[in-house]
Every structure is written in C-alpha cells, then in structure tokens.
Amino acid sequence: MQGSTQNNPDSGDQVTWWFKLLTRSVGVIGGIVAMITGVLRCITFTPLCLVAGLIEVLAGFTVVVFEAPCCCPFLDFIDKIGKFSEERPHWQKAVIYAVMAVFPVALCFSMTTIFGSALVFATGALYGMMALGKKADREVMLKRARSEDVELNATLITNEERVDLQVPESHVK
C-alpha cells in the first residue's frame, strides 16, 4: 500500500481503493434496482416495453454477477464469470455497462426504464473514469500547458510537407 492508494501490481492501475469500492457498490445497487424496475416494466401491454423490461432485468443481473459474484452463490458457474470480469480492462466494462443501459431506454422511454438504467450507466461512467487514469499534479499540468510541444510541431510540419498543403493567406485586416 502506498499512502491513500492501493495499487494492484498485476494491472498497474492507480485507482484508489475507495473509488473501486464506490464503483462496485454503485454497480451492485444499480443492478438490483435495474432488475426490480425491469420486472415492473414488464407489466405492460406494449411489446417494446416488455422487451425493454426483459433487457433491463438481464442487464441488472449481468452487472450484479460481474461486480459481486458472491451475491449468486447458488450458481456453479458464477466464479468463472467473476474471474473473467476481474481480468477485463476498465474501458471494456465501461462500454459494456453503458451500452446495456442505453438499450432499454431506447426501446421504451419511460421513468421506470430511465431510473432503472441510470445506475447501470453511472457504473459504466465510473469505469470510464477509471480507464482514463489518475489526473496529473497541478504543477505538471501547468508545466505542460506553458511549454511548447516540440514533437507535435515537428509532426505537424512533417505532415504539411508530406501532403503539400498550401494555406491561403488571410486578407483580414
């Protein structure tokens, strides 16, 4: 352990332990809420809303299984799924959860589907923030903002010469 961060030496990420716990908690709560609202959404006469409710239940169950396999000890294959989920990079989980949350809302736009999918989408957003990584220190960001990027300028000049771009001169005075 280093200071306030607990780094996983295998993955090399620098996400703090409390942020991982927050993300998992939002995922489990969001999955349970999505399953409950999905069942409520299934009580309808509209076929698309019925499908949206079923997808929402499936999305909620998937999130709960991925984030807390211990919630489903009665299924034998859950341990394998939990290990598979642990090996996924954060950006993959972010994309999976965000896409799973959008489908029910796209099929049946109602408060039930929005409320049920919101926490699943929030879990995807939190995993997206994990994938972006830790923010640099203030001094490092100020230094980068003030310095000229020589490599970027060289690349731009090389690309301009390669493509032979002619930029017209501006006649604005």
C-alpha positions, -999 to 999 in steps of 0.1 A, spaced: 0 0 0 12 35 -8 -3 64 11 -40 65 2 -39 43 -29 -39 6 -31 -23 -4 -64 -29 -37 -80 6 -48 -92 -9 -71 -118 -29 -44 -137 -8 -14 -130 -37 9 -125 -35 37 -100 -72 37 -89 -77 43 -52 -94 15 -31 -123 37 -22 -131 46 -58 -131 9 -67 -154 2 -38 -177 30 -48 -178 18 -83 -186 -18 -73 -213 -6 -48 -230 16 -74 -228 -14 -98 -244 -38 -73 -271 -14 -62 -277 -3 -98 -280 -39 -109 -306 -47 -82 -326 -15 -90 -324 -24 -127 -338 -59 -120 -366 -45 -99 -376 -18 -123 -372 -42 -152 -398 -65 -136 -421 -36 -131 -416 -25 -167 -427 -60 -179 -462 -53 -165 -474 -36 -197 -494 -41 -229 -467 -27 -252 -444 -53 -267 -414 -30 -269 -417 -20 -232 -419 -57 -224 -387 -64 -243 -371 -33 -226 -381 -47 -192 -365 -81 -200 -333 -64 -213 -332 -43 -181 -336 -74 -159 -308 -91 -179 -286 -60 -177 -291 -58 -139 -283 -95 -134 -252 -91 -156 -239 -62 -136 -245 -79 -103 -228 -110 -115 -198 -91 -128 -194 -68 -98 -204 -91 -69 -203 -128 -78 -208 -135 -41 -244 -124 -44 -252 -155 -65 -236 -185 -47 -263 -208 -58 -250 -209 -94 -219 -230 -101 -205 -210 -130 -205 -176 -113 -169 -180 -100 -157 -183 -136 -177 -153 -147 -163 -133 -117 -127 -142 -126 -134 -133 -163 -148 -99 -151 -118 -92 -130 -95 -97 -159 -113 -72 -182 -98 -37 -185 -118 -8 -171 -127 6 -206 -143 -27 -217 -166 -27 -186 -174 9 -192 -185 2 -228 -205 -29 -218 -224 -12 -190 -231 20 -210 -245 0 -240 -265 -23 -217 -281 8 -201 -290 26 -233 -310 -3 -250 -340 -4 -226 -343 34 -227 -341 34 -265 -369 8 -267 -393 22 -241 -387 58 -229 -403 60 -195 -394 69 -160 -391 33 -150 -366 24 -176 -347 57 -171 -345 52 -134 -335 15 -137 -308 21 -163 -294 53 -147 -273 35 -121 -260 9 -146 -250 38 -168 -234 55 -138 -213 24 -132 -202 25 -168 -193 61 -164 -173 54 -133 -154 26 -150 -147 51 -179 -132 75 -153 -110 46 -141 -99 39 -176 -88 75 -181 -65 71 -152 -52 94 -125 -50 131 -131 -16 147 -130 -4 170 -103 -12 208 -107 25 216 -113 28 190 -140 -3 203 -158 8 239 -156 42 230 -170 27 211 -199 2 239 -206 30 265 -207 56 245 -227 56 243 -264 52 207 -277 83 204 -300 74 169 -311 38 179 -320 51 209 -340 76 187 -358 49 162 -367 26 189 -380 54 204 -402 63 169 -415 27 162 -423 23 195 -440 54 189 -462 43 154 -470 8 165 -481 20 198 -496 -8 218 -480 -10 254 -492 -27 276 -467 -41 307 -483 -30 340 -467 -57 358 -448 -68 391 -461 -84 402 -429 -70 434 -415 
